Amino acid sequence: AFKAVDVDAVLAFAQAARAAGATRFGLVSAMGADARSAVFYNRCKGEVEQALAAQGWPQLVIARPSLLLGERSALGQPARPAEALAQRLMPAVGWLIPAAVRPIRADTVAAALLQAVAAGAPGSTTLLSHQLQALADRG
């Protein structure tokens, strides 16, 4: 079911968008995405990144955030105790965690991805978590 949503549905949407004339595509992937990963989650994220690149988008922006923070109950997702703990601890200890792996708010990722896609830089761009944070901070 995960692959059907995070790979197949994304690729079907991208293909339909491309057929309709879209020239820009933004994807929220994940830190550690790698099509050759032994970790299923990271492998799926890497596979979708590779497949999107093969579609020949004039502009492809891939966001690779670390742990996403934010309210998930409105999405009907089950509680994730480790993520809830991370959200409570971040204000106090976040500065101790290197920026490249520090958890990041989902709305920050969305704002940075939107800015990057709107900028219209040609080719493929991959933004890591700390780059997403910096872009959102400048925006």
C-alpha positions in Angstrom: 0.0 0.0 0.0 2.9 2.4 0.8 4.4 1.8 -2.6 1.1 2.3 -4.3 0.8 5.8 -2.8 4.4 7.0 -2.6 5.6 5.6 -5.9 2.8 4.6 -8.2 0.4 7.4 -7.5 3.1 10.1 -7.6 4.4 8.8 -11.0 0.8 8.6 -12.4 0.1 12.2 -11.3 3.4 13.4 -12.7 2.8 11.7 -16.0 -0.7 13.2 -16.2 0.7 16.6 -15.3 3.4 16.3 -18.0 0.9 15.2 -20.6 -1.2 18.3 -19.7 1.7 20.6 -20.4 3.3 21.1 -16.9 6.9 22.0 -17.1 7.7 22.1 -13.3 7.4 19.4 -10.7 8.1 19.5 -7.0 8.4 16.3 -4.8 8.7 15.9 -1.1 11.0 12.8 -0.8 13.1 11.9 2.2 16.5 12.2 3.7 18.3 9.0 2.7 16.3 8.3 -0.5 18.2 5.8 -2.5 16.8 3.4 -5.1 19.4 0.8 -4.0 18.8 1.1 -0.3 18.1 -2.0 1.8 15.5 0.1 3.7 12.1 -0.2 2.0 11.1 3.4 2.7 14.3 4.9 1.4 14.3 2.6 -1.6 10.8 3.7 -2.6 11.7 7.3 -2.2 14.8 6.8 -4.4 12.8 4.9 -7.0 10.3 7.7 -7.4 13.1 10.3 -7.6 14.8 8.3 -10.4 11.6 7.7 -12.3 10.7 11.4 -12.2 14.1 12.3 -13.5 13.6 9.9 -16.3 10.4 11.7 -17.3 12.5 14.6 -18.6 11.0 17.4 -16.6 12.4 20.9 -17.6 12.4 21.7 -13.9 12.4 19.1 -11.1 12.8 20.1 -7.5 13.2 17.3 -5.0 13.0 18.1 -1.3 14.7 15.7 1.1 13.7 16.7 4.6 14.7 14.9 7.7 11.9 14.0 10.2 8.8 16.0 9.5 7.2 17.8 12.4 3.7 19.0 12.5 0.1 18.1 13.3 -1.0 14.9 11.6 -4.3 14.2 13.3 -6.2 16.1 10.6 -4.8 13.7 8.0 -6.3 10.8 9.9 -2.8 9.3 10.6 -2.2 7.3 13.7 -0.2 8.8 16.5 3.6 8.3 16.3 5.0 8.5 19.8 8.6 9.0 18.7 7.6 11.9 16.5 5.5 13.4 19.2 8.5 13.3 21.6 10.7 14.9 19.0 8.2 17.7 18.6 8.2 18.4 22.3 12.0 18.3 22.6 12.9 20.4 19.6 12.4 23.8 21.1 14.8 23.0 23.9 17.5 20.8 22.3 17.1 21.4 18.5 20.1 23.6 18.4 22.3 20.6 19.5 21.3 18.6 16.5 23.2 19.3 13.3 21.1 21.3 10.8 21.4 18.5 8.1 19.5 16.0 10.3 17.5 18.3 12.6 13.7 17.6 12.3 11.9 20.2 10.2 8.3 21.4 10.2 6.2 20.2 7.3 4.9 23.7 6.6 8.6 24.9 6.3 9.3 22.2 3.8 6.2 23.2 1.8 7.1 26.9 1.8 10.7 26.2 0.7 9.6 23.7 -2.0 7.0 26.2 -3.4 9.7 28.9 -3.5 12.2 26.7 -5.3 9.6 25.6 -7.9 8.4 29.2 -8.4 12.0 30.3 -9.0 11.9 28.3 -12.2 15.6 27.2 -12.3 16.0 24.7 -15.1 17.1 21.1 -14.5 16.9 19.0 -11.5 17.6 20.3 -8.0 17.7 18.4 -4.7 17.3 20.4 -1.6 18.4 18.8 1.7 16.8 19.5 5.0 19.1 22.3 6.1 18.8 23.9 2.7 15.0 23.8 2.9 15.2 25.5 6.3 17.5 28.2 5.0 15.3 28.8 1.9 12.2 29.1 4.0 14.0 31.4 6.5 14.9 33.8 3.6 11.5 33.6 2.0 
